[in-house]
């Protein structure tokens, strides 16, 4: 058990490194993976929400796509900043990744909708 506790942070740090040894670009790659996953989940999340479906009825397809891009772009940008350490660990684990992305997306989509619709 102790070996797993020590191994996980080391594995995360090593995964963050790139071939050139630049930690920041490694974290950038991790953030871009999170961003892509959240963007995809966001679009699915929006289509499940009653308030979004009601708003979308009053829009053209182009306007709906424009707002979807705004909301999901906001959610994708905010997600890495809103994640807890536990959620980051869950995203690394394939067994818990889907649930962690869904949780982070739900929080950021709600915040972005409120911010953009003011």
C-alpha positions in Angstrom: 0.0 0.0 0.0 2.8 2.4 0.9 4.4 1.7 -2.4 1.3 2.8 -4.3 1.1 6.1 -2.3 4.7 6.9 -3.2 4.5 5.7 -6.7 1.4 7.7 -7.8 2.9 11.2 -7.2 6.2 10.1 -8.9 4.2 8.7 -11.8 2.2 12.0 -12.1 5.4 14.0 -12.1 7.0 11.8 -14.7 4.0 11.9 -16.9 4.0 15.7 -16.8 7.6 15.7 -18.1 8.1 15.8 -21.8 11.0 14.4 -23.8 12.9 17.7 -23.5 12.4 17.6 -19.7 10.2 20.7 -19.6 7.7 20.3 -16.8 5.5 23.2 -17.9 4.9 21.8 -21.3 4.1 18.5 -19.8 1.5 20.1 -17.6 0.2 21.9 -20.7 -0.3 18.6 -22.5 -2.2 17.3 -19.4 -4.3 20.4 -19.4 -5.1 20.1 -23.1 -6.3 16.5 -22.5 -8.5 17.7 -19.7 -9.7 20.6 -21.9 -10.7 18.3 -24.8 -12.5 15.9 -22.5 -14.4 18.7 -20.7 -15.4 20.3 -24.1 -16.8 17.0 -25.3 -18.6 16.3 -22.0 -19.9 19.9 -21.9 -21.8 19.5 -25.2 -23.4 16.3 -23.9 -24.2 18.0 -20.5 -25.8 21.0 -22.2 -28.1 18.8 -24.3 -29.4 17.1 -21.1 -30.2 20.4 -19.3 -33.8 21.6 -19.5 -32.8 25.3 -19.3 -30.5 24.9 -22.2 -33.0 23.1 -24.3 -35.6 25.8 -23.6 -33.2 28.6 -24.5 -32.0 26.7 -27.6 -35.6 26.5 -29.0 -35.6 30.2 -29.5 -32.3 30.2 -31.4 -31.2 29.4 -34.9 -28.9 26.5 -35.3 -26.0 28.9 -35.9 -26.7 30.9 -32.8 -27.1 27.8 -30.8 -23.7 26.6 -32.0 -22.2 30.0 -31.2 -23.5 29.9 -27.6 -22.5 26.2 -27.2 -19.0 27.2 -28.3 -18.9 30.1 -25.8 -20.2 28.0 -22.9 -18.1 24.9 -23.6 -15.0 27.1 -24.3 -15.4 28.8 -21.0 -15.9 25.4 -19.2 -12.9 23.9 -20.9 -10.7 26.8 -19.9 -11.9 26.9 -16.3 -11.8 23.1 -15.7 -8.1 22.8 -14.9 -8.3 25.7 -12.5 -11.4 24.3 -10.7 -10.1 20.8 -10.2 -9.2 19.5 -6.8 -6.1 17.3 -6.3 -8.4 14.3 -5.8 -10.1 15.0 -9.2 -6.8 15.2 -10.9 -5.8 11.8 -9.5 -9.2 10.5 -10.6 -8.6 11.8 -14.2 -5.3 10.0 -14.4 -7.0 6.7 -13.5 -8.9 5.2 -16.5 -11.4 3.6 -14.1 -12.5 6.9 -12.6 -11.8 9.3 -15.4 -15.3 9.5 -16.9 -16.9 10.3 -13.5 -14.2 12.9 -12.6 -14.6 14.7 -16.0 -18.4 14.6 -15.6 -18.1 16.1 -12.1 -15.7 18.9 -13.1 -17.8 19.6 -16.3 -21.0 20.0 -14.4 -19.5 22.5 -12.0 -17.8 24.6 -14.7 -20.8 24.5 -17.2 -23.1 25.9 -14.5 -20.6 28.6 -13.6 -20.1 29.6 -17.2 -23.8 29.6 -18.1 -24.4 32.0 -15.2 -21.5 34.2 -16.1 -22.4 34.4 -19.9 -26.1 34.9 -19.4 -25.8 37.8 -17.1 
